[in-house]
């Protein structure tokens, strides 16, 4: 399931430049949710012991990265 989800995120990333508007928002979502997959992997797929979420500071960094990557679109 994780690999399938990664494939969806890769395909979605390719489609972001085709959006008429909202590129930054969509890219931000992709970055944040993809980071949650990374957290789940780090925890050896334990999704019941503790909630998998990114900290506010980490999310801010991901949103900034999304903004930077969509600037030229």
C-alpha angles and dihedrals in degrees: 000000000000093000091047090052091049088053090053091050092050091051092046091051089057090053097051095086089056093062117108091217141347097057093140093050094048093045090048090054091048092051095047097045092044089054089055089057088054090052091050090051091049089054090052092251095301102150095159103056095060136359112263108228139138120243120250091252092051090049091050089053091049092049089050090051090049090051091050093049093050098045095098097043 
